[in-house]
Amino acid sequence: MLKPIRTGLAGIVLSTTLFASALAAGVDVNATSTGLAIRGYDPVAYFTVGAPTRGNWKISAEHNGATYRFASEENKKKFLADPAAYVPAFGGYCAFGTAMGFKFDGDPNVWKIVDNKLYLNLSKPIQTRWEGDLSNFIKNAKTNWVKIKDATPASLQK
């Protein structure tokens, strides 16, 4: 089980980073301090290319208080037609962390599409653990998300 980082420099850095991310776009979307979602990766490309693809800063759109970037105008149009089909589950926070009741950064390079929904995880070892009981972790994350989506990441570390 993941243990929350509560003390020391690492805990301060993690809490500050997660809190800044939450403030940028609202606490229910994991975004950088400038409001950039998925660290600038194209959310549509996961479905069309099947790989993380960096978006172009010139091709972007706002959704739910965050800025999404796209690799092409076609991907942007697809996104704008149905954002819910492309945004990552749990606001782009780590799916395993959400299953545990926390909000950790979701790495856009550690991803999986399950039942046409994009999930991000914190790291490859976490992803491997998450995949070990995928359906239960997704179920727990969905239950927890209702409770934690409006909480700041730092407040969940207490």
C-alpha positions as a printed Julia matrix, in Angstrom:
158×3 Matrix{Float64}:
   0.0    0.0     0.0
   1.19   3.49   -0.73
   2.12   5.41    2.38
   1.49   9.14    2.35
   4.57  11.33    2.52
   4.02  13.55    5.53
   7.35  14.95    6.63
  10.65  16.11    5.29
  11.61  17.96    2.15
  10.1   15.31   -0.15
   6.73  15.65    1.56
   6.79  19.42    1.29
   7.77  19.33   -2.38
   5.15  16.7    -3.22
   2.4   18.47   -1.3
   3.28  21.85   -2.78
   3.46  20.46   -6.31
   0.17  18.62   -6.01
  -1.51  21.62   -4.39
  -0.27  23.95   -7.15
  -1.52  21.5    -9.74
  -4.93  21.41   -8.12
  -5.21  25.2    -7.94
  -4.37  25.69  -11.6
  -7.51  24.09  -12.98
  -9.65  23.29   -9.98
  -9.09  20.32   -7.75
 -10.9   17.82   -9.96
  -8.4   18.16  -12.84
  -4.72  17.34  -12.48
  -3.01  20.23  -14.24
   0.29  22.08  -14.0
   0.5   25.42  -12.23
  -0.21  27.06  -15.6
  -3.36  24.98  -16.12
  -1.93  22.48  -18.62
  -3.63  19.09  -18.47
  -1.85  15.78  -19.1
   1.48  17.68  -19.19
   0.65  18.79  -22.73
   0.0   15.35  -24.22
  -2.84  14.93  -26.71
  -5.71  13.03  -25.02
  -7.2   11.94  -28.35
  -3.95  10.39  -29.6
  -4.12   7.65  -26.97
  -7.21   6.4   -28.79
  -6.19   7.12  -32.39
  -2.42   6.53  -32.39
  -2.31   4.18  -29.4
   0.61   6.02  -27.82
   1.34   9.13  -25.77
   1.79  11.98  -28.25
   2.84  15.49  -27.35
   0.37  18.16  -28.29
   1.23  21.35  -30.14
   0.96  24.51  -28.04
  -0.65  26.23  -31.05
  -3.49  23.66  -31.12
  -5.21  23.79  -27.77
  -8.62  23.97  -26.13
  -9.96  24.71  -22.68
 -12.11  22.2   -20.83
 -13.15  22.14  -17.18
 -10.67  24.9   -16.33
  -7.66  23.18  -17.91
  -5.83  23.55  -21.21
  -5.5   20.49  -23.44
  -3.05  20.37  -26.33
  -3.46  18.37  -29.52
  -1.18  16.97  -32.19
  -3.61  17.95  -34.94
  -6.66  20.11  -35.63
  -8.58  16.88  -36.32
  -7.85  15.63  -32.79
  -8.92  18.96  -31.35
 -12.23  18.74  -33.23
 -12.81  15.21  -31.96
 -12.12  16.35  -28.41
 -14.4   19.38  -28.62
 -17.21  17.21  -30.0
 -17.06  14.87  -26.97
 -14.51  15.83  -24.28
 -15.79  13.18  -21.84
 -14.74  10.47  -24.3
 -11.09  11.61  -24.19
 -10.24  13.19  -20.83
  -8.48  10.79  -18.5
 -10.46   9.21  -15.69
 -10.26  10.85  -12.28
  -9.14  14.16  -13.75
  -5.82  12.66  -14.86
  -4.76  11.76  -11.33
  -3.2    8.35  -10.73
  -5.91   5.67  -10.99
  -4.27   3.49   -8.33
  -3.86   6.46   -6.0
  -7.53   7.31   -6.46
  -8.43   3.71   -5.58
  -6.47   4.23   -2.34
  -8.23   7.57   -1.64
  -5.41   9.9    -2.69
  -4.6   12.23   -5.57
  -1.17  11.61   -7.02
   0.15  12.88  -10.33
  -0.78  10.75  -13.32
   2.15  10.23  -15.68
   0.97  10.54  -19.32
   3.54   7.89  -20.3
   2.03   5.33  -17.89
  -1.44   4.73  -19.25
  -4.03   2.18  -20.23
  -7.4    2.33  -21.96
 -10.03   0.16  -20.29
 -13.59   0.06  -21.63
 -12.88   3.13  -23.79
 -11.65   5.19  -20.83
  -8.1    6.52  -20.45
  -6.42   5.86  -17.11
  -3.08   7.29  -15.99
  -0.89   6.04  -13.16
   2.0    7.47  -11.17
   4.67   5.01  -12.35
   5.2    1.7   -14.11
   5.48  -0.31  -10.85
   2.22   1.26   -9.65
   0.61   0.5   -13.01
   1.69  -3.14  -12.72
   0.15  -3.38   -9.27
  -3.05  -1.66  -10.5
  -3.32  -4.08  -13.42
  -3.11  -7.0   -10.95
  -6.68  -6.34   -9.8
  -7.87  -3.9   -12.43
 -11.63  -4.25  -12.06
 -11.59  -3.9    -8.27
  -9.17  -0.96   -8.34
 -11.32   0.83  -10.93
 -14.44   0.14   -8.87
 -12.76   1.47   -5.69
 -11.43   4.49   -7.54
 -14.88   5.36   -8.88
 -16.31   5.13   -5.36
 -13.48   7.2    -3.89
 -13.56   9.8    -6.67
 -17.05  10.89   -5.63
 -15.65  11.61   -2.15
 -12.28  13.14   -3.08
 -12.74  14.92   -6.41
 -13.27  18.31   -4.74
 -10.46  17.85   -2.19
  -6.99  19.21   -2.7
  -4.28  16.58   -3.06
  -2.51  17.96    0.02
  -5.62  17.67    2.19
  -5.79  13.95    1.46
  -2.26  13.45    2.81
  -3.32  14.18    6.4
